[in-house]
């Protein structure tokens, strides 16, 4: 009898953990939905309504501003918390704002009421970016660090599903049911995530006073691990960020049809990243964060180098190119899940919104500078040179990964997780 009771007791935490992982995956799906809508569906929708191209591109650029600069107000999410108002309350409030800001678009005309569309979508984007801050902070504060890899894999899968459904999939839905139904579907999706947010359980980290928050933030600023983490975020993904930005133009210039490119990005990229993210999450919990991140980095570098080598050799098979790029995206998913878990482990729970958002800002900066640099190299030396140079940049981040292991092994600040120590003890 006692053995059965013990088994049931052990099963309950595991079931609660699995339930929480699913809930966070749903939350990330609600985060991916507005990104897919703004980046993919909205420009197509507005152009179909005869909105001028320059107005559309200006609008999308403006709507990205909250995502770029969200680190500026992330400290407010940490500071303005209390016993009855924590990260969960921030999250729920922002989801309500996301839904309410979209409802008027159901009856407002995108041409005649374009200014209203721009204002409401900017409110929506600000709320979505703030929701993102709160989701990550809540995950850091409520999910055991030993399973953060699997959590990040599930969340990335949710994000990809949300982005795919409300980026490309919703355009098909709009063609069948109309623009109004498309907006209504997005509002409904957000409300489903709102219900999920209200069911996320677990105690949140306590709120510090403003003075204590400032002290903790300054301590984080003085720590080597913070700067090593930021440096790693700034350079490690350069290879695949640059290749991903150039993949479309590269395939067009090599004679691949737009239909094939559309299927590649809409199906194969999403599927390979989803599988890679789930695998990377599970493996990083079992084998260690930095070990899996290292495997993934080698994997995407080899795939990109193979694309460059095939191009230099004049190998023109479209299937071969798309196959190699699909392999690259699998390792991108693997790398994203493991590296985001590393950033969570490097984050102090008391300033989770602030510190983790800073790491994410560095990854966004990596995407920006690598794309610009890679484009300049293509203009002067061609695609293969650009791919190979950016792969070398990614390889230069490997010493930073080893440095993260050494810092943790030395016994400096720990988030109390033991997950990075576990990784170092296995030899990385």
Secondary structure, 3 states (H helix, E strand, C coil): CHHHHHHHHHHHHHHHHHHHHHHHHHHHHHHHHHHHHHHHHHHHHHHHCCCCHHHHHHHHHHHCHHHHCCHHHHHHHHHCCECCECHHHHHHHHHHHHHHHHHHHHCCCCCCCHHHHHHHHHHHHHHHHHHHHHHHHHHHHHCCHHHHHHHHHHHHHHHHHHHHHHHHHHHHHHHHHCHHHHHHHHHHHHHHHHHHHCCCCCCCCCCCCHHHHHHHHHHHHHCHHHHHHHHHHHHCCHHHHHHHHHHHHHHHHCCCCHHHHHHHHHHHHHHHHHHHHHHHHHHHHHHCHHHHHHHHHHHHHHHHHHHHHHHHCCCCCHHHHHHHHHHHHHHHHHHHHHHHHHHHHHCCHHHHHHHHHHHHHHHHHHHHHHHHHHHHHHHHHCHHHHHHHHHHHHHCCHHHHHHHHHHHHCCCCCCCCCHHHHHHHCCC
